[in-house]
Amino acid sequence: MNKISLTALAREQLAGAGRAASGRSAQTVYGGHEHVLRQTLIALVAGQKLDEHKSPGEATVHVLHGRVRLIAGHDSWEGSTGDLIIVPDSRHSLEAVEGSTILLTVAKSASPQTSS
């Protein structure tokens, strides 16, 4: 069993985002290509965003610190520390209203099976 302090990791990633030219930093906490479930801690300085994209599967955004806005078409949702936002199954973007850290959890959709 592994234990990870999300509080400490969020602090480290937010500091890293502050030093990065892109204004963001991320680290996969669990999962990856060989797993269905993937959890990534993402830090964004105020005003930075993740450009519009399609989610590879069901996803949630847990706001660990700060305030973010998730935008999908004409709809938007704001989340602050402690909030959980269900990511819609449509193209969307995420912007940091203030310096923020989030835990993005994605359950990737299964790849279509190919027949032999």
Buried (B, 14 or more C-beta within 10 A) or exposed (E): EEEEEBEEBBBBBBEBBEEBEEBBBBBEBBBEEEEEEBBBBBBBBEEBBBEEEEBEBBBBBBBBBBBBBBBBEEEEBEBEEEBEBEBBEEEBBBBBBEBBBBBBBBBBEEEEEEEE
